[in-house]
Amino acid sequence: MLDLQRQYAPIQQELLDALASVLESQQFILGASVAEFELAAARQLGVAHALGCSSGTDALWLALAAAGIDPGEAVITTPFSFFASTSAILRAGATPLLADIEPATFNLDPKAVETVLDGPRGAAVRAILPVHLYGQCADWTAFTRLGEERDLKLIEDAAQAWGTEWGGVKAGALGDAAAFSFYPTKNLSAAGDAGMVTTNSDDVAERVRMLRQHGMRRRYYHDELGWNTRMDGFQGAILNVKLKYIDGWNQARRAAARRYHAYFHAAGLVETGPYPAHGIVLPHEVPGSRHVWHQYVLRTPRRDALREFLTERKIGSEIYYPVPLHLQEALKGLGYAAGSFPEAERAAREVLALPIFPEIREDEQQTVVNAIAEFLS
Ligand SMILES: Cc1ncc(COP(=O)(O)O)c(C=O)c1O
């Protein structure tokens, strides 16, 4: 599914040198390497502030808390994401309200969000938290309009989306605040857990700095209840090296996605979407966006049988995500049930992510496509 050794090998010495410089400095928490990464990251994304923290989950919580989402207020997000997109809202003391997804992109549907805003709980909503799922931006034109019309904050879950764009603006610079994850399988990845909040607001940035260090502006004087969620120096050093390569890696992902498209079309396997009848529906790039293909996810009706078939042939695949968030045991208290979000539920039954990473070879992709063709025949 993913071979991280192929990324490591060509930059091994650079990474080891970067780690050695942290050891020599003995600055293990935040420190010079994180500060350097924060500056370079902000420059690359075209955003005023980038602040390192200890995971994408904490970045979501920090972004919500720093943007001033208070207990009792509600935040609308998607039921089709990683658990943290919703659990971070609960950790911030707010109430998650869910809205269904668009079947073609799997991203939060602005029309479904509008329905929630017009519904009985709409008045409590302070923010929308769209997720840029699989490396493609949610419909930011529509969310910007909704944010302005309804006076709502927009928080991006950009955990899977380093380098992706909407209308030429990079994810991380679109909303009031954004959260990134550098979990080792992400397209920009650390050597452990790490995350980042980005924002164009001086005020939000100042609050993130304070909240990530137990609410301290001055050492041992705690102004607010924060948390210990700082990026450590080794992760800053690793990420600073990888930041120089991420554009090239994202371009290689885009080339790999184009190859999958071409091979599947050549094999005559492709159905027009959004739903598959017998074959497969390919993922697509929305005009005006720049997909970075963190995942290449197709839809197919006999998904579980196909996955088993691929596994038998030692071909990796993954299901992101098998259970929508409203049907998770831990989130039963939100009060939703089976049938509440039919698009998310259908996607959970049909999606299958295929191997994609910058170094994947053409012959490997052809093997994947051949195996799927064999299964479908
Ligand atoms: C969409 C999404 N949000 C949030 C997270 C949480 O990030 P982390 O695992 O770094 O806490 C992830 C990654 O796992 C994710 O994919």
PDBQT file of the ligand as one rigid body, heavy atoms in Angstrom, charges set to zero:
ROOT
HETATM    1  C1  LIG A 401      -8.921  13.783   8.064  1.00  0.00    +0.000 C 
HETATM    2  C2  LIG A 401      -8.061  13.616   9.274  1.00  0.00    +0.000 A 
HETATM    3  N1  LIG A 401      -8.246  14.422  10.333  1.00  0.00    +0.000 NA
HETATM    4  C3  LIG A 401      -7.488  14.326  11.425  1.00  0.00    +0.000 A 
HETATM    5  C4  LIG A 401      -6.469  13.389  11.528  1.00  0.00    +0.000 A 
HETATM    6  C5  LIG A 401      -5.713  13.275  12.803  1.00  0.00    +0.000 C 
HETATM    7  O1  LIG A 401      -4.334  13.410  12.662  1.00  0.00    +0.000 OA
HETATM    8  P1  LIG A 401      -3.323  12.691  13.658  1.00  0.00    +0.000 P 
HETATM    9  O2  LIG A 401      -3.360  11.228  13.382  1.00  0.00    +0.000 OA
HETATM   10  O3  LIG A 401      -2.005  13.309  13.344  1.00  0.00    +0.000 OA
HETATM   11  O4  LIG A 401      -3.746  12.995  15.053  1.00  0.00    +0.000 OA
HETATM   12  C6  LIG A 401      -6.217  12.555  10.436  1.00  0.00    +0.000 A 
HETATM   13  C7  LIG A 401      -5.102  11.582  10.421  1.00  0.00    +0.000 C 
HETATM   14  O5  LIG A 401      -5.064  10.544  10.943  1.00  0.00    +0.000 OA
HETATM   15  C8  LIG A 401      -7.049  12.648   9.281  1.00  0.00    +0.000 A 
HETATM   16  O6  LIG A 401      -6.860  11.838   8.233  1.00  0.00    +0.000 OA
ENDROOT
TORSDOF 0
